[in-house]
Amino acid sequence: MKQGKRVVHLMGTIIELTIEHNEPEQVLDELVTRLKIYEKRFSANDPTSELMFVNSQSGIAPVQVHPELFELIKLGKTHSLAPNSQLNIAIGPLIQTWRIGFSDARVPNKQEIQSKLSLTDPAKIQLLEENHSVFLQEVGMKLDLGSLAKGYIADQLRAFLQQVGATAGLLNLGGNLVMFGKAHHLDGKWRIGIRDPKGSREDYRLILSVKEGSVVTSGIYERQLISQDKEYHHLFDRHIGYPLVTDLASLTIISPKSVDGEIWTTRLFGKSAQEILLTLNQTAGIEGVLIKQDGQILTSKGAAAHIIWQS
């Protein structure tokens, strides 16, 4: 087996692909092709994407979509309707008003925020299984799949790699990581660094050892807007339309599937550390590491065993 690596800039982030295969370059070419297709399908920032066409038809007509887009919207709606969930794929009107992370980011006034909040009810996403159609029932509604699309895409790419005979791989979709096969360490496990929220991208606060699966980290440091000497991060409270008030700096989820890591970092961020730990310890298949803004590190029961170094 040969190792191949590729770094590309897609989906608004840097993507690093490392695989082991008999013909790695051909497989990497296919991965990049698939990433470009997924970007065109799921992007909430490309006006020509399939998702944006759904948004353009809000309050007008149902749109028949690709089965993968339908599956992702259905999954997102389910978790958006879960009790006490901060995830909401109908939050698009708010995200597009604040625009945090883009050059035209701004702080909207209270009236704007209230008007956009009225367009974020996930119960008004109508799905028809028979023909994979999606209908947003109110004019002005907008879906944003940013809270789960990268995880879904990473899982799809891993499934493809295993199907074509790749024996190992590490896919890094902008901090959303998927690993399979054996790493080049004596124990065969992958080493995953978790960023120090107060440092640069190269500064790690701890290192995890993970056999296979996914590690997803969400943090308030990822995208910010500074306006009138006040900082606003990109993680929103779906109920009030402003960035979450939280004592967390980052939340990392370790799970078999990457989409689950994305879902749970979003569902849980904004809750107290005690609430998050309670949910993690009661939910099968996910473990978590919390870094608070005061620097304290907290872990779920199963996550502590993955930590091999911390500063």
N, C-alpha and C positions, 0 to 999 in steps of 0.2 A: 504494500500500500504506500502511496505517496501523499505527502501533505501539501495542500494548497491554501493560499490565503488571498483575500480580496478585501479592499476597503473602498466603499462607495458612499456618496452623499445623496441620500434619498429620504423622503418623508420628513424633511426638515431636520435631519439628524445625521450623525456619522454612523455607518453600519460596518461592522467588522465580521467577516466570515472566515472561519478556519475549519477545514474538513480533511478527512483522510479517505482516499478513494484511488482506484487504479488509474483513473483519468480525471484528476481533480479540476483541471482548467475548464474542461467542457462542462462539468457539473456546476462549477462556479458561474460560468456564463449563463447557465439556465437559472440559477438562483437569482442573479441580477435581473434577468428578464422577468421572472415571476414577481420580484419586488416592484418593478416598474408597473406591472399589471395591477398589483394590489394597491399601489399608490393611486393609480387612476380610478380604482374602484371605491376606495374607502376615504379619500381625502376630503376634509371639510374646508380646505383652503384653496383647492384647485377648482375654479368655476366650471371646468369641463368634466369633473369626475362624476361617476354614476351616483354617488351619494348626494352631490350638489344638485343633480337633476331632480332627485326625490324632494330635496328642500325647495327647489324652485316651483314645484307643483303643490306645495302645501295649501290646503283649502280649495284646491282646484280639481285634482283628479288622482286616483291611485296610479302607482308606477310599478310595472313588473320589473324585478331586479334579478341579478345573478343569484343563484342559490346560496353562494357563500356570503354575499351581502345580506340576504334575507336571514340566514342563520345567525349572523353577528348582531343584526338589529333585534332579532327575537331574543337572543341571549341577553343583550343589553337592556331590553325592556323588562325582562324578568327580574333582573337585579336592580333596576331603577324603581320597580314597584315593591321591592322587599322592604319590610318595616325598618325604619331608622337608617336607611341606606343614604350615604352621601353621593353615590353614583347616580347620575341622571343623564342618559344619552340625549334627552330633549333640551339640554342646557345651551344648545347652540346660539340662540339669540343673545344670551348674556356674554358668552365667550367672544362672539363677533363684535360686541359693543365695547368691551374692555380692551380686547386685542393684545393682552399681555404676552410678551415674547416677540412682538412685531414692531416695526419702526413707527407705526401709527397708533401705538398703545396710548390710552388716555383714561382718566377717571370720569365715568359718566355721572350725571346728576341723579338725585334720588328719584325724580319723576321718570327718567329713562329706565332706571333699574326696575322700578315697579312695573312699567309697561312691558318690559322684556320678561320679567318673572311670570307674568300672566300667560306667556306663550311656552311655558316649560313643563307642561303636564304630560308625563310619559303615558298616562292612561289614554291620551288622545292619539297615540300611535296605533293605527289600525293595520293589522296583518292578516293576509289571506293566504293560507297554506297552499290551496289548490293551484294557484298560478304564481306564487311567490311575489305577490304585490304588496306594496307599502303605501299607506295613505296617512298623511299628517292632516288632521281634521280641521285645524285652524290656519288661516292665512297668516304667514309670518313665522310659523314654527320652523325650527331648524334642528336637524340631528347633528351631533358631534360624537364620533366614535373614538376620539383620542384617548379615552380612558380604558379601552380594551383592544383596539385594532392591532397594535404592535404585538401584543401577546398572542392574539389569534394567528397573525401572519407567521410569527416565529414557530408556533406549533405546526402550521401547515408546511413550512419549509423543512422542519425536522422530519415529518412524516414522509415527504418526498425523498429526502436524503436516505432514509432507511430503506425506502422502497427501491432505490437505484443502487443499493449496495455499499453506501458509505459506512465505514466501520466506527468512525468517531467524528465528533464535530463540536465546535463552540460557536454559537451565533450570538452576536452582540448587536441588538437593534437599539442603539442609543441608550444603553444602560439596562435594557431588558434582555436578560441572558437565558439561553437554552443550551444545555449540554447533553450529549449522549455518547455512549462508548467509553473507552478507557483513556484517561489523561496520561501524559508522560510523567507520572510520578510513581514512586514505588508502590503506593497503595491504589493506584489507578483512579484516584479521585481528583476532581477539578478544584482549583484554588480560585476563589472569587473574592475580590477586594470590595469592601463597602466604604464609600467615600466619607471622609470627615466633612460634615456639613459646614464647618468653619474654614476649611482649607480649599485647595485647588482640586481639579479632577484627578490629579496624581497623588493626592494625599489620602491615605487610607486610615480609617479609624479601627477597622478590624478586617480579618480575613477569614472566609468560610471555606470549609472542605465539604464538597458535595459530590455524591456519586453520579447521579444523573438527575435530570429534571430541569427546573427553572429557578432563577433568582431574579426578582423584580424589586427595584427600589424606587420610591417616590419621595421627593423632598421639596421643602419650601424654597430651597436655594436654586432650583433648576431654571426658573424664568421669573424675572421681577420687573416691576415698574416703580420708578422713583418719581414722585410728584409732590412738589411743595415740601420737600424734606421728609416725606413719608414713604415707606416701602410697602408695596403691594405684591404678594406672590400670586402664583397662577392656580392655586388649589382653592376652588370656590365652595362656599356654603350654598347649597342648592336652594335653601329656604329663604335666604335674605338677599342673595345676589352679590355679596361681597366676599373677598378672600376669607378663608376660614380663620377664626381665632383659635390658636392651638399652641400648646407648649411642646409639641413635637417638631423636630427638625427633619427627621426622615423615618420612613417605615419600609422595612424590607420583608418581602414574603418569599418563603421557600416552598415550592409546590411541584408536583409532577408536571402539571400543564402551566404554560406561561400565561395563558389567558386568565386562569384563576388567580395568578399573582397580580395581574393588572386589576382585575375586578376587586379583589380584597384590599389592595392598597387604597383604592378609591373609596370603597364602601366604608372603610374604617377610619380613614384620616379625618381628623376633626373631633373624634371621640376622645375621652380621657384615656390615659395610658392604662388605667385599671380596666376600663371597659374593653379596650382593644385586646389586652392579654386574656381576659375572660373569654372573649369570642374565639380567639386563636386556640386556646386550650380546650374549647368545647367543639371545635369544628375539625372534622377529620380531613387529613390530606394537606393541611396548611400549617406552617410554622412561621414565626415572625421575630424580627429584631427591631427594636425601637431605639432611636437615638433622640433624646430630648434636647431642647435648646440650651439647657444648662450643662449639656455634655454627658448626662447619665445614660447608660446603656441598660436596657431591659430586654429580656427574651422570654418567649413562650417555653413551655416545658421541654419540647423536643429540639428547639433551636440551639440551645446552649451547647449541645454535643457537636454542632457543626463549626463552632468557633475554635480556630487553632492559634489565633494571635489577635491581640487588641492593644491599642495604645492607652 
